[in-house]
Amino acid sequence: MVPPGKKPAGEASNSNKKCKRYFNEHWKEEFTWLDFDYERKLMFCLECRQALVRNKHGKAENAFTIGTDNFQRHALLRHVTSGAHRQALAVNRVQPTFEGQAERGGAYPGLATTPTSGGLKVEVDPAKVAVLTTVYCMAKEDMPDDRCSALLELQRFNLCQALLGMEHGDYYSPKRVRDMQVAMASVLHTEACQRLKASPYVGLVLDETRDWPESHSLALFATSVSPCDGQPATTFLGSVELQEGEVTAGQLLDILQAFGVAAPKLAWFSSSLPSDRLGSVGLQLRAACPLLTELHCLPARPDPEPPAYLDEYESVLDALFRLHGGPSSHMVPELRAALDLAAIDLAGSRSVPWASLLPVVEAVAEAWPCLVPTLEASSPASPTARALALALRQFTFVAFTHLLLDTLPFMQKLALVLQPEEPDLALLQPLVMAAAASFQTQQRSSLGGTRLKGFLQELASSGPDLGSGHCTYRGVELVGYSEAAVQGLERLRGSFLESMRRGLQDSYPGSSLDAVAAFAAIFDPRRYPQAPEDLAMHGEGALRVLLHTFAPAVVRQRALSDFALFKRLVCSLRRLGPRALCAKLVCAHSELQELFPDFAALAALALVLPVGAGLLDKVGRSRELRWWGQGGAGEGRGDPAVKIAVDGPPLHEFDFALAVEFLESGWGEGLLGSQLM
């Protein structure tokens, strides 16, 4: 028999939602204020409705007073921490006293309320919210903190009613922008803790800043999945300064513990640090986290032990693009187009990994015959142009450019596979294997890949004099061409290809690729065979890989016995993509989760895999903001501002009433920032 309210509630849910949701009777035990109307199929908050009656408001202030069919535990968690619910609690506790004050004219119209930590009702002036929204938008839009006064004055000039005639007070003075940022970041931190605690598993992502040799820091992110709706999320945890450039597993586990994440929940580890910098961190984490699997998919991860010439090559490209790629009279269209395609901002202070950007290298190779004469024409007036012209004529520079053209297309294909919001994980392992095989083949070949081989053969056919060190390529005379230079190129080619191959192995360990391929085989309905006889054998090996890799999370025999029924069910859901299927499995108290608990656990592990546009967007955003306004001062934006800019929701979804509470209850008591790492 269906429990009262469960099935009917789901039938009354919003038809526009991706899947039906049901009211769960167990929620009443967790949230004592929750009520459910079995006839109308709506959830209510008893506290908010009681406060609504006592205040005699003419309208409801939130969805839980008029009733909601948003049957998600996440909605309940957001409501219990919202300013409206806290206001209702305060109203219900101290209503008689304040009703008396209102009758004597002690209350002010148009003011909302929120409680302090002492349980007293405090008025939230709209002017305070107006100042906080200004500071919030400044952080979201990368605006300097010292612009706050000017923006507030502009709003008053435009007759912003909330700010007209306001008196800031100590809390809301533009001089307190940092404190307001900390208070708003604390709201986000509170929600992040709830989100990470609720997630069955999490992934940890480290992104290193390497712009300043004397300063190393790591930005930390966590991937999670909501058991309410099965949707994955990425959370910016903050940044830490590295002591002597090293990070320890203990540091990382302590940070996760501060967010309420226990070590056994950590399932994935990803980092932009090269393997030599990570050291034994992965091994130490695996000792404490039995589920941990490494997969390092962040862009611009350096290869282990790259050849020394790489730095020289990138310094030449950096000088070339800054001279001829910017908006000036010396601009070369091909270089400008490459910068736009690669989304490179030359005004920033971060170093650019020029040799890893295929559009950049292609533009240099295409424009090379006209670049050299252009630079030489500018040589009399520009020592930089003279030095660049000589550098571009070097045999080794041109040869290394062709070597890059043989290797970078494989890396670009990998990057493109990982960029979508829902990457096609089935393509990852074949692409990595193809790239590794190509690099190994190029190492064994006497002349390298197609592009380098064509370049060397063209030089050989032109009959150059190795003794003179001069030859012609595409109408331009090269210098430095000799027997020793050719031998040096062979050594450079071998060390570079070996570094690329080792980089692939470090970033995509074989066991991790097997697990990712197994997830695609089991949770992608589109890859299931049509014929029943083929379906019987489909995914057997993939399931055993996952049962071995994530053994602590599943019951092996139960999963094996459930697999045949699971596959038949998946075949009936062919219209679903992998993420949608996994989301259905992960949703708490869903029928699929109850039927297939082991596959629900594996689906949750797949959803917290640290890949996709959501993660890449937040990593890229944090990279910009941590070094915003560096200009040689060496002081980037603080974590609270970065937290708001990276994790802050749209303006209308942020709980400014709670931010007011955090700000005012923490003022003068040393509490501001205590909730942030």
C-alpha positions as CSV (number, residue, x, y, z in Angstrom):
1,M,0.0,0.0,0.0
2,V,1.3,3.5,-0.9
3,P,2.0,5.6,2.2
4,P,-0.6,8.4,2.7
5,G,0.4,11.5,0.7
6,K,3.3,10.0,-1.1
7,K,1.9,8.9,-4.5
8,P,-0.8,11.6,-4.7
9,A,1.7,14.2,-3.9
10,G,3.9,13.1,-6.8
11,E,0.9,13.2,-9.1
12,A,0.1,16.7,-8.1
13,S,3.7,17.9,-8.7
14,N,4.5,20.4,-11.4
15,S,4.2,18.7,-14.8
16,N,7.0,20.8,-16.2
17,K,9.6,19.2,-14.0
18,K,11.9,16.6,-15.5
19,C,10.5,13.8,-13.2
20,K,7.7,13.4,-10.8
21,R,8.5,14.0,-7.1
22,Y,6.7,12.7,-4.1
23,F,6.2,14.0,-0.6
24,N,8.2,11.9,1.9
25,E,6.6,11.3,5.2
26,H,10.0,11.0,6.8
27,W,10.6,14.7,6.2
28,K,8.1,15.5,9.0
29,E,10.4,13.8,11.5
30,E,13.4,15.8,10.3
31,F,11.6,19.2,9.9
32,T,9.1,19.5,12.8
33,W,7.6,22.7,11.3
34,L,6.6,20.9,8.1
35,D,2.9,20.2,7.3
36,F,1.3,18.5,4.3
37,D,-2.2,19.0,3.0
38,Y,-3.3,15.6,1.6
39,E,-6.3,17.0,-0.3
40,R,-4.4,19.9,-2.0
41,K,-1.1,18.0,-2.2
42,L,0.9,20.9,-1.0
43,M,3.6,21.4,1.7
44,F,3.4,24.2,4.3
45,C,5.5,25.7,7.0
46,L,3.6,25.8,10.3
47,E,5.9,28.5,11.7
48,C,5.6,30.8,8.7
49,R,1.8,30.4,8.5
50,Q,1.5,31.1,12.3
51,A,3.6,34.2,11.9
52,L,1.6,35.3,8.9
53,V,-1.6,35.2,11.0
54,R,-0.1,37.0,13.9
55,N,1.3,39.8,11.8
56,K,-2.0,40.1,9.9
57,H,-0.1,40.6,6.6
58,G,-2.2,41.0,3.5
59,K,-0.1,38.6,1.5
60,A,2.1,35.6,2.0
61,E,5.8,36.2,2.1
62,N,7.1,32.8,0.8
63,A,6.0,29.6,-0.9
64,F,5.7,27.7,2.3
65,T,2.9,30.0,3.5
66,I,0.7,29.6,0.4
67,G,1.8,26.0,-0.2
68,T,4.3,24.4,-2.5
69,D,4.6,21.2,-4.5
70,N,8.4,21.4,-4.8
71,F,8.9,18.0,-3.2
72,Q,12.7,18.2,-2.7
73,R,14.6,18.0,0.5
74,H,16.9,20.7,-0.9
75,A,13.9,23.1,-0.9
76,L,13.3,22.3,2.7
77,L,16.9,22.9,3.6
78,R,16.9,26.3,1.8
79,H,13.7,27.3,3.6
80,V,14.9,26.4,7.1
81,T,18.0,28.7,6.6
82,S,16.1,31.5,4.8
83,G,15.5,34.9,6.3
84,A,11.7,34.5,6.0
85,H,11.7,31.3,8.2
86,R,14.0,32.9,10.7
87,Q,11.8,36.0,10.8
88,A,8.8,33.8,11.4
89,L,10.5,32.0,14.4
90,A,11.3,35.4,15.9
91,V,7.8,36.6,15.4
92,N,6.3,33.6,17.1
93,R,8.7,33.9,20.0
94,V,8.4,37.6,20.8
95,Q,5.2,38.7,19.1
96,P,3.2,40.0,22.1
97,T,6.0,42.5,23.1
98,F,6.3,43.8,19.6
99,E,2.6,44.1,18.9
100,G,2.5,46.4,21.9
101,Q,5.3,48.4,20.5
102,A,3.5,48.6,17.2
103,E,0.4,49.9,18.8
104,R,2.5,52.7,20.4
105,G,4.1,53.6,17.1
106,G,7.4,51.8,17.9
107,A,7.4,49.8,14.7
108,Y,8.2,51.3,11.3
109,P,6.3,50.4,8.2
110,G,8.1,48.8,5.3
111,L,10.7,47.0,7.4
112,A,11.2,43.3,7.3
113,T,12.5,41.4,10.3
114,T,15.2,38.9,11.1
115,P,16.4,37.5,14.4
116,T,19.7,38.0,16.1
117,S,21.6,35.2,17.8
118,G,19.9,36.3,21.0
119,G,16.5,35.6,19.7
120,L,15.3,39.2,19.6
121,K,13.5,40.7,16.6
122,V,15.6,43.1,14.6
123,E,14.4,45.3,11.9
124,V,16.0,44.9,8.5
125,D,16.1,48.3,6.9
126,P,15.7,48.1,3.0
127,A,18.6,50.5,2.9
128,K,20.8,47.9,4.5
129,V,19.8,45.4,1.9
130,A,20.4,48.0,-0.8
131,V,24.0,48.5,0.3
132,L,24.5,44.8,0.5
133,T,23.1,44.2,-3.0
134,T,25.5,46.8,-4.2
135,V,28.5,45.2,-2.6
136,Y,27.3,41.8,-3.9
137,C,27.0,43.0,-7.5
138,M,30.5,44.6,-7.2
139,A,32.0,41.3,-6.3
140,K,30.1,39.5,-9.0
141,E,31.2,42.0,-11.7
142,D,34.9,42.4,-10.6
143,M,34.6,45.9,-9.5
144,P,37.2,47.5,-7.0
145,D,36.0,47.9,-3.5
146,D,36.7,51.6,-3.4
147,R,34.0,52.2,-6.0
148,C,31.3,51.4,-3.4
149,S,30.7,55.1,-2.3
150,A,30.4,56.3,-5.9
151,L,27.9,53.5,-6.8
152,L,25.8,54.3,-3.8
153,E,25.8,58.0,-4.7
154,L,24.8,57.2,-8.2
155,Q,21.9,55.2,-7.0
156,R,20.7,58.1,-4.8
157,F,21.1,60.4,-7.7
158,N,18.8,58.1,-9.7
159,L,16.3,58.3,-6.8
160,C,16.7,54.8,-5.4
161,Q,14.1,54.9,-2.7
162,A,15.8,52.6,-0.3
163,L,18.9,54.7,-0.2
164,L,17.3,58.2,-0.1
165,G,18.0,59.8,3.3
166,M,19.7,56.7,4.7
167,E,22.4,56.8,7.3
168,H,24.9,54.1,6.9
169,G,25.9,53.5,10.5
170,D,29.0,51.5,11.2
171,Y,27.8,48.3,9.7
172,Y,27.0,49.7,6.2
173,S,29.7,52.3,5.7
174,P,31.5,51.9,2.4
175,K,34.6,51.5,4.5
176,R,33.2,48.1,5.7
177,V,33.0,46.5,2.3
178,R,35.3,43.7,3.3
179,D,33.1,42.9,6.3
180,M,30.0,42.9,4.2
181,Q,31.7,40.5,1.7
182,V,32.6,38.2,4.6
183,A,29.0,38.1,5.8
184,M,27.6,37.3,2.4
185,A,30.3,34.7,1.8
186,S,29.3,33.2,5.2
187,V,25.8,32.7,3.8
188,L,27.2,30.9,0.8
189,H,29.5,28.9,3.1
190,T,26.5,27.8,5.2
191,E,24.7,26.6,2.1
192,A,27.9,24.9,0.9
193,C,28.2,22.9,4.1
194,Q,24.6,21.7,3.8
195,R,25.1,20.8,0.2
196,L,28.4,18.8,0.8
197,K,27.0,17.1,3.9
198,A,24.0,15.9,2.0
199,S,26.0,14.6,-1.0
200,P,26.7,10.9,-0.7
201,Y,30.2,11.4,-2.2
202,V,32.4,14.3,-3.2
203,G,35.3,15.0,-5.5
204,L,38.2,17.3,-4.6
205,V,39.9,19.6,-7.2
206,L,43.1,21.6,-6.6
207,D,44.1,24.5,-8.9
208,E,47.5,26.0,-8.4
209,T,48.5,29.6,-9.1
210,R,52.1,29.8,-10.4
211,D,52.3,33.4,-11.6
212,W,54.6,34.6,-8.8
213,P,57.7,32.5,-8.0
214,E,57.7,33.7,-4.4
215,S,54.0,32.9,-3.8
216,H,52.2,29.6,-4.3
217,S,48.5,29.1,-3.5
218,L,45.9,26.5,-4.2
219,A,42.2,27.1,-5.0
220,L,40.1,24.3,-3.8
221,F,36.8,23.1,-5.3
222,A,34.5,20.3,-4.4
223,T,32.1,18.4,-6.7
224,S,28.9,17.0,-5.1
225,V,25.4,15.7,-6.1
226,S,22.1,16.5,-4.5
227,P,20.2,13.5,-3.2
228,C,17.0,15.6,-3.6
229,D,17.1,16.0,-7.4
230,G,20.3,14.3,-8.5
231,Q,21.9,17.4,-9.9
232,P,25.7,17.8,-9.7
233,A,27.3,21.0,-8.4
234,T,30.7,22.5,-8.0
235,T,31.6,24.5,-4.9
236,F,34.5,26.9,-4.4
237,L,35.9,26.0,-1.0
238,G,38.6,28.8,-0.8
239,S,42.3,29.0,-1.3
240,V,45.3,28.2,0.9
241,E,48.9,29.4,0.8
242,L,51.4,26.7,0.2
243,Q,54.4,26.5,2.6
244,E,57.5,26.0,0.6
245,G,55.3,25.1,-2.4
246,E,54.0,21.8,-0.9
247,V,50.6,20.5,0.0
248,T,49.9,17.6,2.4
249,A,47.0,15.2,2.5
250,G,46.4,16.2,6.1
251,Q,45.8,19.8,5.1
252,L,43.2,18.8,2.4
253,L,41.4,16.4,4.8
254,D,41.2,19.1,7.5
255,I,39.7,21.5,5.0
256,L,37.1,19.0,3.9
257,Q,36.3,18.2,7.6
258,A,35.6,21.9,8.1
259,F,32.9,21.6,5.5
260,G,31.5,18.5,7.2
261,V,32.9,16.0,4.7
262,A,34.3,12.8,6.1
263,A,37.3,11.1,4.4
264,P,35.4,8.0,3.3
265,K,33.1,10.2,1.2
266,L,36.0,11.5,-0.9
267,A,35.8,9.6,-4.2
268,W,37.7,11.7,-6.8
269,F,40.9,13.7,-6.7
270,S,41.9,16.1,-9.5
271,S,44.7,18.7,-9.6
272,S,46.5,21.1,-11.9
273,L,49.7,20.4,-10.0
274,P,52.2,18.3,-12.0
275,S,53.0,14.8,-10.6
276,D,56.4,15.9,-9.2
277,R,54.7,18.7,-7.2
278,L,52.0,16.4,-5.9
279,G,54.5,13.9,-4.6
280,S,52.9,11.3,-2.3
281,V,49.6,13.3,-1.7
282,G,47.6,10.9,-3.8
283,L,49.0,7.8,-1.9
284,Q,48.3,9.5,1.4
285,L,44.8,10.4,0.5
286,R,44.1,6.9,-0.7
287,A,45.2,5.5,2.6
288,A,42.5,7.6,4.3
289,C,39.9,7.5,1.6
290,P,39.2,4.0,0.4
291,L,37.1,5.1,-2.6
292,L,39.6,7.6,-4.0
293,T,40.4,7.6,-7.7
294,E,42.6,10.1,-9.5
295,L,41.7,11.9,-12.7
296,H,43.5,15.1,-13.5
297,C,41.5,16.9,-16.3
298,L,42.1,20.6,-15.6
299,P,43.5,22.5,-18.5
300,A,47.1,23.7,-18.7
301,R,48.4,21.0,-16.4
302,P,52.2,21.0,-17.0
303,D,53.9,17.9,-18.2
304,P,56.5,16.3,-15.9
305,E,60.1,17.4,-16.8
306,P,59.4,19.4,-20.0
307,P,62.5,20.2,-22.1
308,A,64.3,23.3,-21.3
309,Y,63.8,24.7,-24.8
310,L,60.0,25.0,-24.1
311,D,60.5,28.1,-21.8
312,E,62.6,29.8,-24.5
313,Y,60.1,29.0,-27.2
314,E,57.2,30.4,-25.1
315,S,59.1,33.5,-24.2
316,V,59.5,34.2,-28.0
317,L,55.8,33.7,-28.6
318,D,54.9,35.9,-25.6
319,A,57.0,38.8,-27.0
320,L,55.7,38.2,-30.5
321,F,52.0,38.3,-29.5
322,R,52.4,41.3,-27.2
323,L,54.2,43.2,-30.0
324,H,51.9,42.2,-33.0
325,G,48.8,40.7,-31.5
326,G,47.4,43.6,-29.6
327,P,45.3,46.5,-30.9
328,S,48.0,48.7,-32.4
329,S,49.3,49.8,-35.8
330,H,51.7,46.8,-35.8
331,M,48.9,44.3,-35.4
332,V,49.0,41.1,-37.6
333,P,45.5,39.9,-38.3
334,E,46.4,36.2,-38.0
335,L,47.8,36.7,-34.5
336,R,44.9,38.8,-33.4
337,A,42.4,36.1,-34.6
338,A,44.4,33.4,-32.7
339,L,44.2,35.4,-29.5
340,D,40.4,35.8,-29.9
341,L,39.9,32.1,-30.7
342,A,42.0,31.0,-27.7
343,A,40.3,33.7,-25.4
344,I,43.6,35.2,-24.3
345,D,43.7,38.6,-22.6
346,L,47.1,40.1,-22.9
347,A,46.2,42.7,-20.3
348,G,46.2,40.1,-17.5
349,S,49.2,39.4,-15.4
350,R,48.9,35.6,-15.6
351,S,51.5,33.8,-17.8
352,V,50.1,32.2,-20.9
353,P,50.9,28.6,-21.8
354,W,51.6,29.5,-25.4
355,A,53.0,26.2,-26.5
356,S,49.9,24.3,-25.4
357,L,47.4,26.5,-27.5
358,L,46.9,25.0,-31.0
359,P,45.3,28.1,-32.5
360,V,48.3,30.1,-31.5
361,V,50.9,27.7,-32.9
362,E,48.8,27.4,-36.1
363,A,48.7,31.1,-36.5
364,V,52.5,31.4,-36.1
365,A,53.1,28.7,-38.6
366,E,50.8,30.3,-41.1
367,A,52.0,33.8,-40.7
368,W,55.7,32.9,-40.4
369,P,56.8,33.8,-44.0
370,C,55.4,37.4,-43.6
371,L,56.2,37.8,-39.9
372,V,60.0,37.7,-40.4
373,P,60.1,40.4,-43.1
374,T,57.7,42.5,-41.0
375,L,59.9,42.3,-38.0
376,E,63.0,43.0,-39.9
377,A,61.4,46.1,-41.4
378,S,60.8,47.4,-37.9
379,S,64.3,46.5,-36.7
380,P,65.9,49.9,-37.1
381,A,63.4,51.5,-34.7
382,S,62.8,48.5,-32.4
383,P,65.5,46.3,-30.8
384,T,62.7,44.0,-29.7
385,A,61.6,43.5,-33.3
386,R,65.3,42.8,-34.4
387,A,65.7,40.1,-31.7
388,L,62.4,38.5,-32.6
389,A,63.2,38.4,-36.3
390,L,66.4,36.5,-35.5
391,A,64.6,34.2,-33.1
392,L,62.0,33.3,-35.7
393,R,64.6,32.6,-38.3
394,Q,66.2,29.9,-36.1
395,F,66.0,26.4,-37.5
396,T,65.1,25.0,-34.0
397,F,62.2,27.4,-33.6
398,V,60.6,26.5,-36.9
399,A,61.2,22.8,-36.4
400,F,59.7,22.9,-32.9
401,T,56.6,24.7,-34.2
402,H,56.0,21.8,-36.6
403,L,56.6,19.3,-33.8
404,L,53.8,21.1,-31.8
405,L,51.5,20.9,-34.8
406,D,51.9,17.1,-34.7
407,T,51.1,16.8,-31.0
408,L,48.6,19.5,-30.1
409,P,45.6,18.3,-32.1
410,F,45.4,15.2,-29.9
411,M,45.4,17.4,-26.8
412,Q,42.8,19.7,-28.2
413,K,40.5,16.8,-29.0
414,L,40.8,15.7,-25.3
415,A,40.0,19.2,-24.1
416,L,37.0,19.5,-26.4
417,V,35.6,16.2,-25.1
418,L,35.8,17.4,-21.5
419,Q,34.3,20.9,-22.1
420,P,30.6,20.2,-22.5
421,E,28.2,20.4,-19.5
422,E,27.7,16.6,-20.0
423,P,30.9,15.2,-21.5
424,D,30.7,12.0,-23.5
425,L,32.8,9.9,-21.2
426,A,32.9,7.0,-23.6
427,L,35.3,9.0,-25.9
428,L,37.9,9.7,-23.2
429,Q,39.7,6.4,-23.0
430,P,40.0,6.0,-26.8
431,L,41.3,9.5,-27.3
432,V,43.9,9.1,-24.5
433,M,45.1,5.8,-26.0
434,A,45.3,7.2,-29.5
435,A,47.3,10.2,-28.3
436,A,49.7,8.0,-26.3
437,A,50.2,5.7,-29.3
438,S,50.8,8.6,-31.7
439,F,53.4,10.1,-29.4
440,Q,55.2,6.7,-29.1
441,T,55.1,6.3,-32.9
442,Q,56.6,9.7,-33.4
443,Q,59.3,8.9,-30.9
444,R,60.3,5.8,-32.9
445,S,60.1,7.4,-36.3
446,S,63.4,8.8,-37.6
447,L,61.7,12.0,-38.8
448,G,58.8,12.4,-36.3
449,G,55.2,13.2,-37.2
450,T,53.6,14.3,-40.5
451,R,54.2,18.0,-40.1
452,L,57.8,17.8,-38.8
453,K,58.7,15.1,-41.4
454,G,57.4,17.3,-44.2
455,F,59.4,20.3,-43.0
456,L,62.6,18.3,-42.7
457,Q,62.1,16.6,-46.1
458,E,61.5,20.0,-47.7
459,L,64.7,21.3,-46.3
460,A,66.6,18.2,-47.5
461,S,65.2,18.5,-51.0
462,S,66.4,22.2,-51.3
463,G,70.0,21.0,-51.0
464,P,71.2,23.1,-48.1
465,D,74.8,23.5,-47.1
466,L,75.0,22.1,-43.5
467,G,78.4,23.7,-43.1
468,S,77.2,27.2,-43.8
469,G,74.3,27.0,-41.4
470,H,71.9,28.7,-43.9
471,C,69.0,27.3,-45.9
472,T,65.7,28.6,-47.3
473,Y,62.2,27.6,-46.2
474,R,59.1,29.1,-47.8
475,G,61.1,31.9,-49.3
476,V,62.7,32.9,-45.9
477,E,66.3,32.2,-45.1
478,L,66.8,30.1,-41.9
479,V,69.8,30.3,-39.6
480,G,71.4,27.8,-37.3
481,Y,70.9,24.8,-39.6
482,S,73.7,22.4,-39.0
483,E,74.5,18.8,-38.3
484,A,74.7,19.6,-34.6
485,A,71.3,21.5,-34.8
486,V,69.7,18.4,-36.4
487,Q,71.0,16.2,-33.7
488,G,69.9,18.6,-31.0
489,L,66.4,18.6,-32.6
490,E,66.4,14.8,-32.3
491,R,67.1,15.0,-28.6
492,L,64.6,17.8,-28.2
493,R,61.9,15.7,-30.0
494,G,62.6,12.7,-27.9
495,S,62.4,14.5,-24.6
496,F,59.4,16.5,-25.5
497,L,57.4,13.5,-26.8
498,E,58.4,11.5,-23.7
499,S,57.2,14.3,-21.5
500,M,53.9,14.5,-23.3
501,R,53.4,10.7,-23.0
502,R,54.2,10.7,-19.3
503,G,51.9,13.7,-18.8
504,L,49.0,11.7,-20.3
505,Q,49.8,8.7,-18.0
506,D,49.9,11.0,-15.0
507,S,46.7,12.8,-15.8
508,Y,44.7,9.8,-17.0
509,P,45.8,6.7,-15.0
510,G,44.8,3.5,-16.7
511,S,42.6,2.3,-13.9
512,S,40.8,5.6,-13.8
513,L,40.2,5.5,-17.5
514,D,38.8,1.9,-17.1
515,A,36.4,3.2,-14.5
516,V,35.2,6.1,-16.6
517,A,34.7,3.9,-19.6
518,A,32.7,1.5,-17.4
519,F,30.4,4.3,-16.2
520,A,29.7,5.1,-19.8
521,A,28.9,1.5,-20.7
522,I,26.5,1.0,-17.8
523,F,24.8,4.4,-17.5
524,D,24.4,5.5,-21.1
525,P,21.2,3.9,-22.4
526,R,22.1,5.0,-25.9
527,R,25.0,2.5,-26.0
528,Y,22.9,-0.5,-25.0
529,P,22.5,-3.1,-27.8
530,Q,19.1,-3.7,-29.3
531,A,19.2,-7.4,-29.6
532,P,18.2,-9.3,-26.4
533,E,21.0,-11.9,-26.9
534,D,23.6,-9.0,-27.0
535,L,22.0,-7.3,-24.0
536,A,22.6,-10.3,-21.8
537,M,26.4,-10.0,-22.1
538,H,26.5,-6.2,-22.3
539,G,28.5,-4.4,-19.5
540,E,29.5,-7.5,-17.6
541,G,33.2,-6.6,-17.6
542,A,32.4,-2.9,-17.0
543,L,30.4,-3.7,-13.9
544,R,33.2,-5.8,-12.5
545,V,35.6,-3.0,-13.0
546,L,33.4,-0.6,-11.0
547,L,32.7,-3.2,-8.3
548,H,36.4,-3.6,-7.9
549,T,37.3,0.1,-8.0
550,F,34.5,1.2,-5.6
551,A,34.2,-1.9,-3.6
552,P,33.4,-0.2,-0.3
553,A,30.4,1.6,-1.7
554,V,28.6,-1.5,-3.1
555,V,27.5,-5.0,-2.3
556,R,29.1,-7.1,-5.0
557,Q,26.8,-10.1,-5.1
558,R,23.6,-8.0,-4.9
559,A,24.8,-5.8,-7.8
560,L,25.6,-8.7,-10.0
561,S,22.3,-10.4,-9.4
562,D,20.4,-7.1,-10.0
563,F,22.3,-6.3,-13.2
564,A,20.0,-8.2,-15.7
565,L,16.9,-6.5,-14.4
566,F,18.7,-3.1,-14.3
567,K,19.7,-3.5,-18.0
568,R,16.2,-4.3,-19.1
569,L,14.9,-1.2,-17.2
570,V,17.7,1.0,-18.8
571,C,16.7,-0.2,-22.3
572,S,13.2,1.1,-21.6
573,L,14.7,4.5,-20.9
574,R,16.7,5.0,-24.1
575,R,15.5,8.6,-24.5
576,L,17.4,9.5,-21.3
577,G,21.0,10.6,-21.4
578,P,23.6,9.3,-18.9
579,R,23.2,12.3,-16.5
580,A,19.4,12.1,-16.5
581,L,19.5,8.4,-15.8
582,C,22.0,8.8,-12.9
583,A,19.9,11.7,-11.5
584,K,16.9,9.4,-11.4
585,L,18.9,6.8,-9.5
586,V,20.4,9.2,-7.0
587,C,17.2,10.9,-6.0
588,A,16.5,9.9,-2.4
589,H,13.5,7.6,-1.8
590,S,13.0,7.2,-5.6
591,E,11.7,3.8,-6.8
592,L,14.9,3.3,-8.8
593,Q,17.1,3.8,-5.8
594,E,15.1,1.4,-3.7
595,L,15.2,-1.2,-6.5
596,F,18.9,-0.8,-7.3
597,P,20.8,0.6,-4.3
598,D,24.2,-0.4,-5.6
599,F,23.6,1.2,-9.0
600,A,22.3,4.3,-7.3
601,A,25.7,4.5,-5.4
602,L,27.6,4.0,-8.6
603,A,25.5,6.7,-10.3
604,A,26.3,9.1,-7.5
605,L,30.0,8.4,-8.0
606,A,29.6,9.1,-11.7
607,L,27.9,12.4,-11.1
608,V,30.6,13.8,-8.8
609,L,33.3,13.0,-11.4
610,P,35.3,16.3,-11.7
611,V,34.7,17.1,-15.4
612,G,32.5,19.3,-17.5
613,A,31.7,22.9,-18.2
614,G,30.4,23.6,-14.7
615,L,33.8,22.9,-13.1
616,L,35.8,24.5,-15.8
617,D,33.8,27.7,-15.7
618,K,34.3,28.0,-11.9
619,V,38.0,27.2,-12.1
620,G,38.5,29.8,-14.9
621,R,36.5,32.4,-13.0
622,S,38.5,31.9,-9.8
623,R,41.8,32.1,-11.8
624,E,40.7,35.6,-13.0
625,L,39.6,36.8,-9.7
626,R,42.4,35.6,-7.5
627,W,44.8,37.7,-9.6
628,W,42.5,40.6,-10.4
629,G,44.3,43.9,-10.1
630,Q,47.7,42.4,-9.4
631,G,49.6,45.0,-11.3
632,G,52.8,44.1,-9.3
633,A,51.3,44.8,-6.0
634,G,51.1,41.1,-5.2
635,E,47.7,41.4,-3.6
636,G,44.8,39.5,-5.3
637,R,41.2,39.6,-4.3
638,G,40.3,38.0,-1.0
639,D,38.5,34.7,-0.7
640,P,35.2,36.3,0.3
641,A,35.0,38.3,-2.9
642,V,36.1,35.3,-4.9
643,K,33.5,33.1,-3.2
644,I,30.7,35.6,-4.1
645,A,31.9,35.9,-7.7
646,V,32.3,32.2,-8.2
647,D,29.5,30.6,-6.2
648,G,27.0,33.5,-5.7
649,P,23.6,32.8,-7.2
650,P,21.6,35.3,-9.2
651,L,20.7,38.4,-7.1
652,H,17.1,37.4,-6.5
653,E,18.1,34.0,-5.1
654,F,20.5,35.3,-2.4
655,D,19.4,35.5,1.2
656,F,20.4,39.0,2.1
657,A,18.4,38.9,5.4
658,L,20.6,36.1,6.6
659,A,23.7,38.1,5.5
660,V,22.4,41.0,7.6
661,E,22.1,38.7,10.6
662,F,25.6,37.3,10.1
663,L,27.1,40.8,9.7
664,E,25.4,42.4,12.7
665,S,25.7,39.5,15.1
666,G,29.4,39.1,14.3
667,W,30.2,42.9,14.6
668,G,32.7,43.6,17.3
669,E,32.8,40.0,18.5
670,G,35.5,38.7,16.2
671,L,33.0,36.4,14.5
672,L,33.2,37.8,10.9
673,G,35.0,35.3,8.8
674,S,34.9,32.5,11.4
675,Q,32.7,30.5,9.0
676,L,35.2,30.7,6.2
677,M,38.4,28.8,6.1
